[in-house]
Every structure is written in C-alpha cells, then in structure tokens.
Amino acid sequence: MMQQWQPDFSGVDNARMAAPLIVEGDIRRVSPDIDIWDAWPVQHPDGSIVGFAGGYSLWMALGAPRFDDPDERHSHARIHLLRECRGQWQVLGPAMPDGFSPGSREWSGSAVLWPDGQRLTLYFTAAGRRGEAETTFEQRLFSADADLSMMGEQVRLINWRDLREFVLRDPALYMASNSGSGRVNTIKAFRDPAYFRDPATGLHHVFFAGSQAGATSAFNGVVARAVSADLVTWTTCPPVITATGVNNELERPHIVHQHGVYYLFWSTQRHVFNPDGPVGPTGLYGMAGTSIDGPWAPLNGNGLVMMNPPEAPRQAYSWLVMPGLQVTSFVDDWGRGANQGGARRFGATFAPMLRLQPDGFARLHVCR
C-alpha cells in the first residue's frame, strides 16, 4: 500500500542531524579532468560490496568533463568504472562502450556481480535518446550484462550484451518523465534503479525515483518499485512512498536490510520541496519497516536522517547507504552559505565517508 510522506520539520536539532562540515583538506579529486558525482559500488546480490584480492573494490559513478557551469555535466554524463583501494581512487574510463547505451546520457543505477564472479549486470537510467538533436529529459530504465575481466592490474568490463528496457512505465501509476519543463525543481522522474534482493522471499526488486500520475500537485515525487522472481520478467508496482504535495524528487531510493530492519533511503534537496508546505533541508531521508511491503515509519519522526550543515547547506548530495550503514556521497557546492554569492564551488569528488548509528527501531543518527 502506498504511504504518504507528510513531514514536520519544526524543532529539527541541527547540531544532531548535520553532517560534519567539509573543509578544503577533504577535497581529493579522483581525476584532474573528470568530474564525479552519483556513485555506487559493485555489489553481491545480498547487497554486500564485492572485495577483490589486493584489497580493492570496484565502483561506478557518473562522470563528465569539467565545465564552468557544473550543471552542464548532466547533459554529458556517462557511467564510469572506478577502482578503490584503501581510500585511493583510479578512474578506469566509461563502463559501457561508445554507442552501446540507448540514451544521449547515462544516469544513476546499480551494479550486481553474480555468484560466478564474472557476469555483472548494470541497471541504469538512459536519459534522452541516442543521437537526439535537442537534449530531452525522457528517462528509461535499462539493464545490460557484461563480463568482468581482470588481467594483472588491468580491470575491464567486456562482452556487453542483453541490453533491454527491463522496467516499463505504467501510465496509470507514473507520469511521463519528459512531462516537466526541464527547469530546476520541475524535472519529472523515472530513474535511478537500485537493485535489492529481499532476504525474506528471495524476490528481486529495483527501487527507483518516479513521479505520481494523476496527482493534484506539481510536487508529486514518489519512491517507485518493480519486482521479479526470475530477473527476466519485471512487474511495475504502485509507488511505495508518495511525497505528493510535499516534494518533487525523491532521488536514488534504495534499501538496506540491517538486523531485521528494512531501511528505505532517498536523497532530496531544499529547492524541490513545495514552498507552501513543510520545507526540509537538503539531506538524506528515509523510513524503516519490518517488511519490504511496509508499513513504513519515518526515521527520526519526520524522515530526516542527515542534513548538510546550516553554514554550508549545499556541501554534499546523493547519499548512498551501504551495508554496515556506511554512507557515501559527493562534494557539491562546499564551503558556502545559503545566501553567499560568487561562483559555485563544485567539489566533483567523493565526500568523506560517514556512518549511521541506530538508536531504536526507527531512529538513526550520524556518528561523529
């Protein structure tokens, strides 16, 4: 059953909810000429991060050349493969070969390495259409398989195949993703597929950002879901969480199962809240349940898990919670106040890793 998110942000304890301030020493670019933002690790089907001999892990992240206007990156985004070892990063290049993706850009998703240790499935967002003359905001959910090739220090994804639009939009449930104007806070969603296998049933799920069809408010963001028993046939389900009337974008929703609790997380920004309703900070939000079907209890009472500090309210974004409740994100407009003028300071790299600490069933706070 779809659940309405209706938060109350009065009395938020900024000191307790705010992430540590990002300072210049925290900015460590992974590439001198590639900007990096939304990222996710290559995971096992159970959600754990795949570890390789030598102590490294593989990640994917959206990347683009550097632009004077950081917002230009969204029109040039490609999914890149990265290697991480003890906090050191190496960009290995685009994950998919040129001309393989059906979109004009590649947006966020998730990656699963199957038990044979070779076949990898990438679930991703194809934005626009390959070869389109004018950039559009159409979003479609695709999957594709590749083989993981490791020869000495060389790591590649080869033999890309089985590209298909695996989740189809049900117009009775979800608004077309190109229905918005393209202006900030109006873009509609059908993107960010995050894979999750339910340990209780073995069923495969993807959670993704959507926009509710038939909503009476232009602020109609939802957490959407599709389910499959065999990884071949996927059923598009009704929204899990709706923020209709409250917020336009519940981005990169994903599930973490920890100690019998299902944590459902998403990221959102202050400027996509309905200005006539409760307006929350840019941050990580979520709910908790004892079943993947809910019911869901907003974490910390209103859903807010972690916010950017008030003195730098745009410093980081696109939080992803991993097993063990570690949290990764990227450095956005860091070191600047809410009303500070001048050029945007786009960090374009990984933010310091954080960790969440449970404090009861539906309570989480940032470890310091």
C-alpha positions, 0 to 999 in steps of 0.5 A, spaced: 500 500 500 502 506 498 504 511 504 504 518 504 510 522 506 507 528 510 513 531 514 514 536 520 520 539 520 519 544 526 524 543 532 529 539 527 536 539 532 541 541 527 547 540 531 544 532 531 542 531 524 548 535 520 553 532 517 560 534 519 562 540 515 567 539 509 573 543 509 578 544 503 583 538 506 577 533 504 577 535 497 581 529 493 579 529 486 579 522 483 581 525 476 584 532 474 579 532 468 573 528 470 568 530 474 564 525 479 558 525 482 552 519 483 556 513 485 555 506 487 559 500 488 559 493 485 555 489 489 553 481 491 546 480 490 545 480 498 547 487 497 554 486 500 560 490 496 564 485 492 572 485 495 577 483 490 584 480 492 589 486 493 584 489 497 580 493 492 573 494 490 570 496 484 565 502 483 561 506 478 559 513 478 557 518 473 562 522 470 563 528 465 568 533 463 569 539 467 565 545 465 564 552 468 557 551 469 557 544 473 550 543 471 552 542 464 555 535 466 548 532 466 547 533 459 554 529 458 554 524 463 556 517 462 557 511 467 564 510 469 568 504 472 572 506 478 577 502 482 578 503 490 583 501 494 584 503 501 581 510 500 585 511 493 581 512 487 583 510 479 578 512 474 578 506 469 574 510 463 566 509 461 563 502 463 559 501 457 562 502 450 561 508 445 554 507 442 552 501 446 547 505 451 540 507 448 540 514 451 544 521 449 546 520 457 547 515 462 544 516 469 544 513 476 543 505 477 546 499 480 551 494 479 550 486 481 556 481 480 553 474 480 555 468 484 560 466 478 564 472 479 564 474 472 557 476 469 555 483 472 549 486 470 548 494 470 541 497 471 541 504 469 537 510 467 538 512 459 536 519 459 534 522 452 535 518 446 541 516 442 543 521 437 537 526 439 538 533 436 535 537 442 537 534 449 530 531 452 529 529 459 525 522 457 528 517 462 528 509 461 530 504 465 535 499 462 539 493 464 545 490 460 550 484 462 557 484 461 563 480 463 568 482 468 575 481 466 581 482 470 588 481 467 594 483 472 592 490 474 588 491 468 580 491 470 575 491 464 568 490 463 567 486 456 562 482 452 556 487 453 550 484 451 542 483 453 541 490 453 533 491 454 528 496 457 527 491 463 522 496 467 516 499 463 512 505 465 505 504 467 501 510 465 496 509 470 501 509 476 507 514 473 507 520 469 511 521 463 518 523 465 519 528 459 512 531 462 516 537 466 519 543 463 526 541 464 527 547 469 530 546 476 525 543 481 520 541 475 524 535 472 519 529 472 522 522 474 523 515 472 530 513 474 535 511 478 534 503 479 537 500 485 537 493 485 535 489 492 534 482 493 529 481 499 532 476 504 525 474 506 522 471 499 528 471 495 524 476 490 528 481 486 526 488 486 529 495 483 527 501 487 527 507 483 525 515 483 518 516 479 513 521 479 505 520 481 500 520 475 494 523 476 496 527 482 493 534 484 500 537 485 506 539 481 510 536 487 508 529 486 515 525 487 514 518 489 519 512 491 517 507 485 518 499 485 518 493 480 519 486 482 521 479 479 522 472 481 526 470 475 530 477 473 527 476 466 520 478 467 519 485 471 512 487 474 511 495 475 508 496 482 504 502 485 509 507 488 511 505 495 512 512 498 508 518 495 511 525 497 505 528 493 504 535 495 510 535 499 516 534 494 518 533 487 524 528 487 525 523 491 532 521 488 536 514 488 531 510 493 534 504 495 534 499 501 538 496 506 536 490 510 540 491 517 538 486 523 531 485 521 530 492 519 528 494 512 531 501 511 528 505 505 533 511 503 532 517 498 536 523 497 532 530 496 534 537 496 531 544 499 529 547 492 524 541 490 520 541 496 513 545 495 514 552 498 507 552 501 508 546 505 513 543 510 520 545 507 526 540 509 533 541 508 537 538 503 539 531 506 538 524 506 531 521 508 528 515 509 523 510 513 524 503 516 519 497 516 519 490 518 517 488 511 519 490 504 511 491 503 511 496 509 508 499 513 513 504 513 515 509 519 519 515 518 526 515 521 527 520 526 519 522 526 519 526 520 524 522 515 530 526 516 536 522 517 542 527 515 542 534 513 548 538 510 550 543 515 546 550 516 553 554 514 554 550 508 547 547 506 549 545 499 556 541 501 554 534 499 548 530 495 546 523 493 547 519 499 548 512 498 547 507 504 551 501 504 551 495 508 554 496 515 550 503 514 556 506 511 554 512 507 557 515 501 556 521 497 559 527 493 562 534 494 557 539 491 557 546 492 562 546 499 564 551 503 558 556 502 552 559 505 545 559 503 545 566 501 553 567 499 554 569 492 560 568 487 561 562 483 559 555 485 564 551 488 563 544 485 567 539 489 566 533 483 569 528 488 567 523 493 565 526 500 568 523 506 565 517 508 560 517 514 556 512 518 549 511 521 548 509 528 541 506 530 538 508 536 531 504 536 527 501 531 526 507 527 531 512 529 538 513 526 543 518 527 550 520 524 556 518 528 561 523 529 
